[in-house]
C-alpha cells in the first residue's frame, strides 16, 4: 500500500516552532522530489518548499523564506518541514506530495504550475494562535 502520512501539526502560539514530518510507506522516495503544500481557509493551495531526489531545495513562497526549512532522511523514508517564528498567517492544513516520475523540484505559485503529483497525504492541521 502506497501512503504518505503527515504528522506534527497542532496548536502553537505565534513566534514558536513546529516540525512536521512526512513519512512514506509502501515505496522508497529517496529518488523522488518531495513537495510541501499548504492551504489556509478560503485561500488557494500554496506550494511552500520542495526537496529533490538529489537534495536540491526549492522555495516557492516568499512568505516563509528564512523561517521554514525542508530536509530529508532517506533511511527513515521521511521528509521534514521545520517551521520557526510561526505567524498567524501560517495557519493552514499542510500536505506533502510526490510522484514516481518527478525527481526535480519545479513549479510556480503565481502561475499555478506544478508537475503532476499523484501521491498526497491527508494533511496535518497547523493552527497558530495566541
QUIJO-V871566 format. One line per field, one symbol per residue. ss: DSSP state (@ for helix, = for strand, . for the rest). Layout:
BEGIN
ss->???
END
This chain:
BEGIN
ss->..=====..===.....========........======......======.....===..@@@...======....======....@@@.=======.........=....=.....==...=====..
END
